[in-house]
């Protein structure tokens, strides 16, 4: 049983580390523009340790930031916000959406970028969901199986370019049309939020609830086997560049900023889409 609320860091709820404050910026599906990366590197050079740290959920962190009373200084907060990577201050902790990094660029059964963007918009548009635990995770696999082995609270896997099967905790949900998938995921998150209750002992994950949110079904025969991490080097749709130990230094980061679109991956790498 949980005895405390989660403490996942955000920009407005930083973690106090030995080298200063640590903040996490959540990227939907790891997507990051070269312009935003350039600005973020400038902010890190001025206020943090000069690098950008990648997480296993394809998010990014800054370390060594200045603080006052457990919060970022106003100057540091304004600088981080200027990157454009803090689109919702009320929901910043709950925008945990992992997506197949190559989706829409190479391989896969469906382009899940519109689904992920719609999910993020609906999630941020529901005031009640701002209270989701910071560890609650959405996982969207485009049918190639690359993120299918990630433990999800709610998610989906593409079966075709028009249909997906839902994931609900450790169980499988129904097969539905892809057009309604984002709304259905938000409904499930809302059902979890209502079922978990409040207080320090409230569950962080669907699998911790006393009972299932809804009836489970068998996995569809079209569900792929997990394919494992995306290899580094040339891959369908682009290049997967390794980031040793997940630390993107200023020099390495500047070499990536000329690219218009980048995708941070869950394997300490950056996918560079190419035509």
N, C-alpha and C positions, 0 to 999 in steps of 0.2 A: 504494500500500500504506500502511495506517495505521502510524504510528510511536509512537502513544501511546493510552492509554485516553481515552474521552470525558470531558469536564469539565463536563457539564451540572450546574447548581447545584441543590441541594435545601436543605432546612432543616438537615440534619445534614452537608451538604457545601456550605457557602456559597461564593460567589464574592467574592473581595476586589476591590472597585472603589475608585475614588478617594474616593467619598463614604461609604465604610463597606462593610459586608458586604451582599451581595445574596442573597436566598433565593427559591426558586420553590416554590409550592404547586400541586400537580397536582389539577385538578378533572375528574372523570369526565364527559365530555361537556359540560364547562363548567358543570355544575349547582352552584348556590350558594344557600343559604337566606338570607333577609333577616337572620335572627338571626346567622348566621355572618359576614355582611358587616359588620353593626354591630360585632361584637366585633373583627373584623379592622381596621376603621377606628380603633377605640380603641387597639389595639396599635400601629398605624402612627403614630398621633399621639404615643404615649408613647415608642416606641423607634426609629421609622424616620423617613421624611421627611414623614409625614402623608398620603400618597397610596397608592393601590394601582395597580400597573402591569399591564396586560393583555398577554398574549403572543399570537403568531400561532397557537398551538396551544390557545387558549382556556383557558390557565392564568393564574395570577396571581403577581406578584412583589412583594416588599417591598425597598426600597433604604435604605441609610444606617443599617443596624443595627449595634449595638455588638458587638465581638468580643474574643476573647482566645485567642491561639495559633491563629488561623485558624478558630475555631469561635465560634458565638454565645455570649454570656455566659449563664450559667444562668438569669438573670432573663428575658432576651429569649427564650430557647428555651422556657421555661415559658409565657410569654405567647403565643407563636405556637402552641404545642400546645393552648392553652386555647380556640382557635377551633374545634377539632374537625376541622380540615382536614388533619390529619396522622394518618390512621387506621392507617398501617403504617410504622413506622420502618425496617423491613428492606427494604421494597419501594417506598419513597417516590420513588425516581428512575425507576422503570420503569412507573409508572401513567400512561402517555401514551396516552389514549384520546379521540380526536376523534369526535364524533357530530353528525349533523344537528341543529342547535339547536332546531328547531321540532318534532322528533319527538314524537308523542303529544299534540300541542297543535293542530296545523293542517296539513293536507296530508300528503304522504308516503304510502307504501304499507303501512308497518308501524310500530308503536310500538317503537322500539329501546331504550327506557329499561331494560326488564327484561334485555335481552341485554347491555347495557353494564354493568349492576350485577352480573350473573352473571359476566361476563368479569373484572371487577375482583376479585371474590371468589376466583375460581379462580386468577387471576394471583398474588394476594397469598398464596394458600394453598400455593403451590409454592415451597419454599425455593430450588430451583435457579434459578428465574427471577429471583431478586433480583440475579443477576449479569448480566442483560440490559443492553446499553448504554443509557444515558440518552436516546439519540436514537431508539431503536427505537419505532416508532409504529403504533398500531392506528387504523384509520379505518373508521367505520361510517356508511354512507349509507342513509337510509331510502327510497330510490327516487326522490327528487326531484332528485338530482344536484348538490346544493349543495357537498358535500365530496368529490365524485368525482374532482376534479382534484388533490386533495392526494396527494403521493407517500406511499404506505403501505408498511410492511413486511408486515403482514398486515391484512386487513380484509374487508369485505363490502359488497354493495349489495343492497337488498331488491328482489326481482322481483314478489312478491305479499306478502300478509300472513302467508304460511306458508313461503315459500321465499326463499333468498338465494343469490347467487353469491359465492364466495370470491375475494379478491384475495391473491396471494402474490408480493410484490415487484412487479415490472413485468409480471407475468403474471396470467392468470385461472385460477382453480381451479374445482372442480366446483360444481354447484348442489346444495344440501343443504337440509334442513328447518331452519327458524329455531330450533326448540327445541334443537337440538344445536350451534348455531353458536358459542356462547361456548366450549364445550369444544374444538371443532375449532380455534379460533383459538389457544387455549392450547397445544394439541398442536403446532401449527406453530411457535409461539414456542419451545417446548422443542426441536423439531427443529433450529431455527436455532441455539439456544444450544449444542447438541451439535456442530453442524457447524462453528461459527465457531472453536472452539478457545479457547485462553487466551493471555494475553500482550498486550503493547502493540500488536502488529500485527494483532490479531483484528478482523475486519470489524465495523462498526457496523450495517450494513443487509443485508437479504437479497440485494439486487441486487449486492452486492459479493462474494458467494460465488463460488467457481470454477464451480459448476454449480447447476442448479435444485434446490429441495428436493423437488419432485415434478413429475410430468408436467403440463404446462399444457394448457388447452383454449381454444376460441374463446369470445369473449364471447357470452352469451346475447342473443337478439334483443330481449329486454325491458330490457336495460341502458340507462338513459337517457343522454342527452348531458349533459355538465357544464352546470349552470345558472348558475354564477358566484356571487358573494357575495350574501348576503341584503341587500336594500335596507333603508335606514333608514326609519323611520316605521311606519305601520300595515301589518301583514302578516298572513297567515292565522294565527290562534291567538294574536295578541298584538301587541306593539309592540317594534320594534327601535330601541333608543336608542343614538346614537353616543357614543363616548368619545374626544374629540379626542386624537390622538397616543397613544392607549392609556393615558392617565394619568387615573385616576379620583380626582379630588380629594376631600377630606373633605366639602365642601359638596355636590358632586354625588352622592357615594356615600350620604350621609345621606338624600337624596331618594328613594333606591331601597330603603332598608331596610324600609319598611312592607310591602313585597310579600313574601309568604311564600315564593315560588319565583322564582329568577332563573336565567338561563342566560348565562354569558359566551360570546361568539361569537368565532370566529377572525378577525373583521374589525374589531377594536377597537370592539366594541359590547356591549350587554347586551340580551338578549331578555327581555321581561316577559310571561309567559303571562297571558292573560285568558280568562275563561269565555266 
